[in-house]
Amino acid sequence: MLALVKPAPGPGLELREVPEPSIGINDVLIRVHRTGICGTDLHIEAWDPWAAATIRPPLIVGHEFVGEIAEIGSNVSDFRPGDLVSGEGHVVCGRCRHCLAGRRHLCARTVGLGVGRDGAFAEYVALPVTNVWHHWPGVDEEVAAIFDPFGNAVHTALAFPVLGEDVLVSGAGPIGLMATAIVRHAGARFIVVSEPNPVRRELAARMGATVVVDPRQRGFAEVMTELGMVEGFDVALEMSGNAGALRAAIAGMAHGGCVAILGIPTEEITLDMNQVVFKMLTLRGIYGREMYETWYKMTVMLQSGLDIRPAITHRFPFREHAAAFAAARSGDAGKVIMEWAS
């Protein structure tokens, strides 16, 4: 089969012929239809310090996908060839305290699809059946391809109650864009999105933001006055990993406010803990998705009218992977999809 491979340490990826993956008795083989490019994939392609410390080539990259089941292991009874599925990209140990308690998203022994094991940028991908999500009827295939980052957005956006609340979203990358639509769907009052890129600011407005701010040009105090906010934001979703954005969010919080942090910084961030303590703020780190409560919530919200399709801005055949990665890296894009079905 053809797959997009990190063949050796260093920048770049190669489209190569590789053996089709084999499956065990508890596994599923999936023919990939579409994949989404994630920031993790950009790190691996560029071979930055994180990738150099984490990735062990050769490796098939990619973890966001949708496809149809091609083959099932002999112990698999609840899936059939032809089923439309995606996969949870965190393969957990199944035996630790958290896994046994049903809190699999907290497994410390997680192995990442396309990071610690061969991934989905290929014509076929293999996964344990416990990592396979059967899509409900009516789910758009392009949306199904990005259930992984969609799940990150849902996990972050619904980490705290948002009904009737004033919400700040810092960073309008693909996950921030989806989170904007989610909190709008979940009943937030005002949604302020902070994003320096003009293309993404326009997308954020389309996704339901009340006000979109260029943080280099306008402070939150002015926006709060404009909207009639009395004290500050009730909930903040930090999606950027930018130190200044996190500090600004904390400074703009109301007393008792809650900050969900998904963005990954590239260096240590110092915070004014006096603001955290005296405002009695709650800061929560978010990683991945809750298995599989988040997946259920995603599907139900889509059924009830949530539309995240405007966050998908670019589509490429997989043979044009270099152009697809360039679009994703440019910043002037939402979600970038690669099509694998011939």
N, C-alpha and C positions, 0 to 999 in steps of 0.2 A: 504494500500500500504506500501511498504518498503521505508524508508527514513533514511538519515544520520543526526542524531539529536545531538545538544548540549542540554542535558537534564537538566543540572543544572550548576551553577557556578563551575569552576574548569577545569583542563586539561582533554582532551579526547573527543571523539565523540562516539555515539552508533548507530548501525543499528537497527531500531525499526519499528514495525508495527504502523502506524498512520492512521487517517482517510484521505481518498482522499479529496483534496481541492474542495470546492464548488465554483461555479462561478456566477457572477451577469450578468445582461443583456448586459454589455459592456465588458465582459471578455472573455478570451479564456483559455480552458484547454488543456494542451500539454502533450503528453506521451513522456518522456525523452528517448533519445537514447544514447547520450554521454555527458559527462561533463568534464570540465577542472578544475584543482586545481590551485587556485590563492594564492598569498601571503596573501591576506586577510583571506582566509580559514585556512592557517597555523597559523596566529595570533589567530584566534578563537579557533582552536584545542588546541593550547598551553596555552590559557587563559593568555596572557600577559597583561600588564597594560592597553593597548589600548582596548583589548577585554573586560576586566573587567569593564572598564568605559563606554563601548558602547553597549554591547550585553545584551539582556534581555531573558534568557532561560525560558522555552524551545523554541528552534528554530531549524528549518530545515535550514542547511547552504547551500552555493553554489550559484553561479550566472552565471557561464559560461556553456552554454548548447546548444545542438541542439536536436530537436525532431519533432514529427508530431502532428498536431492538432487532438485532440480526440473529442472535443465538443466546440461549440461556443454559446455565449449568444444571446438572441433574437434580440438585436440591431446590431449585427455584420453582415455585408453584404459582406465584401471583403476578407474573409478567408473561407476555406472549410475544413472539416475533411480530413486528409491525407496530407495536405500541409506541406512541410518541412520548419521549422521556427527556429529562435533563438529569444532571447529577450533582449532588452535594460534593463540593471540591475538597472537603476536609474528611479524610479517611481516618477514623478514630480507632483506638485500640480495643474498645468493647469490654475491657476488664478492670479499668481503674475505678476509683470511688465514684467519680462523676458519671462515667459511662453507665455503670451499674445502677445509678440513681436516676438515669434518664436525662442527665444534663450533659449530653455529649459535646455540646459546643464548648465546654470547659475542659475537655480532655487535653492533658499536657503532652500527650504522645501523638498528637495529630500529625499526619503526613499529608502534605498538600498535593493535589492533582496538578501536574505540570510544574511542580516545584521539587517535591521529593520522590515522585513517581511519574512515569510517562503520562502525558496529558492528552488534551482533546483537539489540538491543532493537527488533525490527522483524519484520514478517511474512516478509521475505526478507533474506538477507545473502549477499554475494559474497566469495569468497576465492580466492587462487591454489591450485591443486590440491596444491601442496607443503605447504600449511597445513591440509589436510583429513585427519582421522583417521576411518577406517572402523571402526565399532564391531564387535566380535566378537559372535557370537550369545549371547544370554542376559544381556547387560548391561542392567540396569534403566534405563529412560529418564530417571528423575529423577537417578540417579547419573551417567548420561552427560551430563546438562546441567551438571554441576559438575566435569567432568574437568579443567578449567583450575585451579581452586583445589585439587582433589584432587592434581593434579600438583605444585603448590607444596608440599603437605604431604609427598608422597613424596620429592621432591627434597631437602627439608630433613631429614626423618626418617631417610633412608638415606644422608645425606652422609657418615656415619661408621658403622662396624660397631656394631650394637646387640645382637646375640645375646649373652645372658647378662649384659648390662651394666645399670647403674643409670642411669636417664634422668630428667632434669628437663625438663618442658615449661612454659615461662613464657607464660601467656596461652591461655585456652580459648575464643577466638573460633572460627569455623568451621574454619579451617585448623589451629589447635591441637588442636581436637577430632579431626579426621581424623588428624593426626599421632599422637595418643595411641593410636588404634586400630591404626595402621600399626606402631608400635614394639612394641605388644603382639603383633600378628600375626607380627612378625619375631623374636620371642623375647627381648625385654628381660626382665630379672629384676624390678626394681622400677621403677614409673613414678610419679613425683610430679608432679602438676599444680598450678601456682600460679595462682590466678584469684580476683579480688575479687568477681565477680558470682555470687550464689548459684544463679541459674538455670543458668549455664554450669558451675558446679562440679558440679551434679547431672548435667548432660549428660556431663561428663568422666568421672564415675564409671561411667556407662552405657557409655562408649566404651572402658573397660578400665583406667582409672587405678587404681593400687594405693592411693594416698593422694591426696586433694585438699585443698589448703591455701588458706586465705584469708591472703595475705601480710601483711595488716594485723593479724592476730591471732596468727599462729604462725610461728616461724622454722624454717629448714631443719635446724638442729642438732638440735632436738627430734625432728623427723621421722626424721632419720638414726639417732638413738639407738633410736627405736621400731622401726625396720626392721632394726637390727643392721648398718648400713652402717659400715665401719671408717674410711674416709677422706673420701669425698665422691662426687659424681656423676661417672660416667665420660663421659657425653654430656649436653649441654644443648641444647635447642631453644628459641631465643628468638623468640617469635612476637608479642610485644606492642608492641615499639618503645618501651617504657618504660625510662627511664634507670635507675631504681632496680631494676627487674627484671633488667636486664643486669648491673649491679654485683653484685646478690645471687647471680646464677648463677655469675659468675666467682669470687666468694668461696666458693661451695659446691662448687667443682670439686675432684676428686682430682688428684694430680700426673699429668701426661700426658693430662689430660682434653681433650675436644674440644667446641667450642661452634659450633653452626650458627645463623646469625643471619638470619632472614627479616623480622622486624618492622622497620618503617620509623619511625625517630624523627622528631619534628617539630622538634627542635633538636639542636645538637651535644651529644655525651655525653663526659664525661671519665671515664677509667678508671684504676685503679691498675695501671700496667704492671708494677710489681714482682711482683704476683700472676701476671700473664701470663708473665713471664720466669722467675721462680723456680719456678713450678709447671710450666713448660714446656707451657703450654696452646696449643692450636691453635684459632684463631678463623677461621671461614669465612663470608663473605657468600653468601647464596643469593638468586637472582633468577629467577623463572619456572621453566621445566622444561627438561630436556635433551631435545632433539628428535632422535629420538623414543624414546629409550631409556626415559625416565620413563613415557611413555604405554604402552609395552609392559609395564613393571613393574606399572603400575596395573591393567591388564587381567588379567594373570596372577594378581595377588593377589586380585582379585575372584573369579576362577575357583577359587582355592584356599580360599575361605571368608571373606575379609575382608568385613566389613559396615560401611559408613560411613553407611547410611541413617538411623540415629538422629540424625546431625548435621543432617538436614533437618527443620526444625520448622514452617515456615510455607509455605503455597501460596496464590497469588492469581491471578485472571484478570488479563491485562495491562491491562485498562481500569481496574483498581483499583491502578494503580501507586503512587499517593500512599500508600495504606495499606501496600503492600508495602515501600516505602522507609522508612516510619515504623517498621515492625516491625524492619527490619534495623538502623535507627539506634538503636533503643531499648536494645540490649544484651541484652534478655531474649529472645534468639532465637539459634538456630544458623544454618543456611543457609536463605535465603528464596528460593523459586522463583516465577517468573511463568510462567503458561501462555498460549501464543500460538495453539495450534492451535484452530480453531473447530469 
